[in-house]
Amino acid sequence: MPTDWEERYQTGDMPWEKGEAAPGLVDFLAARPRLERGTVLVPGCGTGHDARVWAGAGFAATGCDISPSAVRLAAEKTRAAGLSAEFILGDFLGDTPPRPFDWIFEHTLFCAIDPGRREDYVAAVRRWLKPGGDYLAVNYLIPDTEGPPFGTTRAEIWTRFSPHFALLEEWVPRSYPNRTNLERMFWWRRRQ
Ligand SMILES: C[S@@+](CC[C@H](N)C(=O)[O-])C[C@H]1O[C@@H](n2cnc3c(N)ncnc32)[C@H](O)[C@@H]1O
């Protein structure tokens, strides 16, 4: 059964909602204060924690989510935080981007979609990102085949992304307590 994401928000069935941004993203931005600022897309943004961290660091952040409730909550929380970010309702896998972005930040969308759609996901990252743009991902390396979340391996990530992106760095990030040592971050640059 495909996941009804809107129903999950409406019923409060959101175990992924940690009330804060991905620790690995927070550390990434804190360690690189001189990164050139630009536009960033957070697909599957949920209630917007990650988009707000990008916005707070000076990026022009856009969150995209397929659930209207997520988009509404993200916009409300961002206003309440006194930050500026755009949130759009859309299907990252199927939609044509309004414009290509300098950065895409992945956090718990790749593991949320049906694994049969992972080729569509890679095509979507290429479509929404500028040539030469950066794709920063927190991937969840768990063995689960019954999801979401659906697991992946470093080998699968490499096979899917390396034909289209050059790997700049990879590392094990700081994580939420229940994901410690189960995540790996990859910083890729889209080939021209
Ligand atoms: C596991 S949740 C993670 C939310 C957020 N990234 C976080 O970590 O708090 C997955 C999110 O992806 C959204 N989503 C699922 N499929 C999507 C799609 N095709 N396009 C955009 N968003 C999608 C869901 O509505 C949900 O908000």
The ligand as an SDF file (V2000), in Angstrom:
LIG
                    3D

 27 29  0  0  0  0  0  0  0  0999 V2000
    9.7690   10.4850    6.5430 C   0  0  0  0  0  0  0  0  0  0  0  0
    9.0750   12.0600    6.2140 S   0  0  0  0  0  0  0  0  0  0  0  0
   10.4870   13.1250    6.5060 C   0  0  0  0  0  0  0  0  0  0  0  0
   10.1470   14.5770    6.6420 C   0  0  0  0  0  0  0  0  0  0  0  0
   11.3670   15.4830    6.8970 C   0  0  0  0  0  0  0  0  0  0  0  0
   12.3810   15.3110    5.8820 N   0  0  0  0  0  0  0  0  0  0  0  0
   11.9400   15.1920    8.2530 C   0  0  0  0  0  0  0  0  0  0  0  0
   12.9830   14.5160    8.3440 O   0  0  0  0  0  0  0  0  0  0  0  0
   11.3500   15.6250    9.2600 O   0  0  0  0  0  0  0  0  0  0  0  0
    8.9830   12.0310    4.4380 C   0  0  0  0  0  0  0  0  0  0  0  0
    8.3850   13.2990    3.8710 C   0  0  0  0  0  0  0  0  0  0  0  0
    8.4130   13.2410    2.4560 O   0  0  0  0  0  0  0  0  0  0  0  0
    7.1680   13.6920    1.9480 C   0  0  0  0  0  0  0  0  0  0  0  0
    7.0300   13.0860    0.6090 N   0  0  0  0  0  0  0  0  0  0  0  0
    6.8060   11.7830    0.3090 C   0  0  0  0  0  0  0  0  0  0  0  0
    6.8100   11.5990   -1.0170 N   0  0  0  0  0  0  0  0  0  0  0  0
    7.0510   12.8190   -1.5800 C   0  0  0  0  0  0  0  0  0  0  0  0
    7.1850   13.2910   -2.9080 C   0  0  0  0  0  0  0  0  0  0  0  0
    7.0570   12.4570   -3.9610 N   0  0  0  0  0  0  0  0  0  0  0  0
    7.4330   14.5950   -3.1190 N   0  0  0  0  0  0  0  0  0  0  0  0
    7.5530   15.4580   -2.0620 C   0  0  0  0  0  0  0  0  0  0  0  0
    7.4460   15.0620   -0.7840 N   0  0  0  0  0  0  0  0  0  0  0  0
    7.1940   13.7650   -0.5380 C   0  0  0  0  0  0  0  0  0  0  0  0
    6.1430   13.2670    2.9810 C   0  0  0  0  0  0  0  0  0  0  0  0
    4.9440   13.9890    2.9240 O   0  0  0  0  0  0  0  0  0  0  0  0
    6.9180   13.5170    4.2740 C   0  0  0  0  0  0  0  0  0  0  0  0
    6.7690   14.8340    4.7150 O   0  0  0  0  0  0  0  0  0  0  0  0
  1  2  1  0
  2  3  1  0
  2 10  1  0
  3  4  1  0
  4  5  1  0
  5  6  1  0
  5  7  1  0
  7  8  2  0
  7  9  1  0
 10 11  1  0
 11 12  1  0
 11 26  1  0
 12 13  1  0
 13 14  1  0
 13 24  1  0
 14 15  1  0
 14 23  1  0
 15 16  2  0
 16 17  1  0
 17 18  1  0
 17 23  2  0
 18 19  1  0
 18 20  2  0
 20 21  1  0
 21 22  2  0
 22 23  1  0
 24 25  1  0
 24 26  1  0
 26 27  1  0
M  CHG  2   2   1   9  -1
M  END
$$$$
